[in-house]
Amino acid sequence: QVQLVESGGGLVQPGGSLRLSCAASGIMFRIYGLGWYRQAPGKQRELVASITSAGSTNYADSVKGRFTLSRDNDKNTVYLQMNSLKPEDTATYYCNTYPSRSAYWGQGTQVTVSS
């Protein structure tokens, strides 16, 4: 059974930082591309960043230069370092494979950027 468990969200002031983690089990982690996605209230889920099995990354324009995605294949974990957070980054953040698989969505972790 595949499980992707996100953690690390919280309430942070504008300009602050958070580091999200996603621990995976039940898959051959190292062979998959992975992605962080987010969904804000009333909006569709969107891809924030992705990383290939080889470690190449790609970012949405809205987070480029502020977010950094990395993976640790030994720990079956993918990370999203988020700096210079803005109120518009407020959303529930999810990890999944990239491309995503519907059966792999987890509960996500809430990020709220507010003063």
Beta strands, then each sheet from edge to edge (+ up, - down):
strand 1: 3-7
strand 2: 10-12
strand 3: 18-25
strand 4: 34-39
strand 5: 46-51
strand 6: 57-59
strand 7: 67-72
strand 8: 77-82
strand 9: 91-97
strand 10: 109-113
sheet 1: 1+ 3- 8+ 7-
sheet 2: 2+ 10+ 9- 4+ 5- 6+
end
